[in-house]
Amino acid sequence: MLLDQIMSLRESDGLTLKKYNSITYKTGWQVADCGVECRTAAEVAQAVQKYNGTCGVWYEKGVWYIDHSFRVKTKREALEIGKKCHQISVLKWSNMSLVYC
């Protein structure tokens, strides 16, 4: 079921998983420290398993991006981690906006 949900993401769509369940938060920031690009369902399944079902997933131009991601409380902390880990952006949960690192 989860793999079907991931594989059916549309262009620029995504979701956040915690222990294999889709999750959203009202506050805080989501940031990733590493990730992989996937082009097949098998690669997606392997990547989600690699991160124990706790990851961010998004789809763009035929590629699923699977990141080991986690929530932090402050923008400052999220941006520090994001920059250190060469991330493009971090997610602000309260309004689902991106802030570029």
C-alpha positions in Angstrom: 0.0 0.0 0.0 2.7 2.5 1.0 4.7 1.7 -2.1 1.6 2.3 -4.3 1.1 5.7 -2.6 4.7 6.7 -3.2 4.7 5.5 -6.8 1.5 7.5 -7.5 2.9 10.8 -6.5 2.5 13.5 -9.1 5.0 16.1 -10.4 6.5 18.1 -7.5 4.4 16.1 -4.9 5.7 14.5 -1.8 5.1 13.1 1.6 6.9 12.5 4.9 7.1 9.1 6.6 7.7 8.2 10.2 8.0 4.4 10.8 6.3 3.7 7.4 3.3 5.9 8.1 2.5 9.2 6.4 2.8 12.1 8.9 2.3 15.8 9.1 3.2 18.2 11.8 1.8 21.6 12.8 5.1 23.2 13.8 8.8 22.8 13.4 11.0 22.2 10.4 11.8 19.1 8.4 15.4 18.7 7.2 17.4 15.9 5.7 21.0 14.8 6.3 21.3 12.4 3.3 19.3 10.8 0.5 19.1 8.9 -2.7 17.5 9.2 -6.1 15.3 6.4 -7.4 14.0 5.5 -10.8 12.1 2.3 -10.2 9.7 0.9 -7.6 12.4 -1.6 -6.4 14.8 1.3 -5.7 12.1 3.2 -3.9 11.2 0.3 -1.7 14.9 -0.4 -0.9 15.5 3.3 0.0 12.5 3.5 2.3 13.6 0.3 4.0 17.2 1.7 4.3 15.8 4.6 6.3 13.6 2.3 8.4 10.5 4.0 7.0 11.4 7.4 8.4 12.1 9.6 5.4 10.9 12.3 3.1 9.8 11.4 -0.4 9.2 13.6 -3.4 8.7 13.1 -7.1 10.1 15.3 -9.9 10.7 14.6 -13.6 10.6 10.9 -13.3 12.7 10.6 -10.2 11.7 9.8 -6.7 14.0 11.5 -4.1 14.1 9.6 -0.8 15.8 11.5 2.1 16.6 10.5 5.6 14.7 13.4 7.2 13.6 14.5 10.6 11.9 17.4 12.4 13.7 20.1 14.4 12.2 22.9 16.3 13.9 26.0 14.9 14.6 27.5 11.5 18.2 28.2 12.6 18.9 24.5 13.4 17.2 23.3 10.2 19.3 25.6 8.1 22.5 24.7 9.8 21.9 21.0 9.2 20.7 21.6 5.7 23.8 23.7 4.7 26.1 21.2 6.4 24.5 18.3 4.5 24.3 20.1 1.2 20.5 20.2 1.1 18.6 22.6 -1.3 15.9 23.5 1.2 14.1 22.8 4.4 10.3 22.5 5.0 8.4 24.8 7.4 5.6 22.7 8.7 3.2 25.5 9.7 2.6 26.6 6.1 4.3 23.9 4.1 6.7 26.4 2.6 10.3 25.8 1.6 13.2 27.9 2.8 16.3 27.6 0.7 19.6 26.8 2.4 
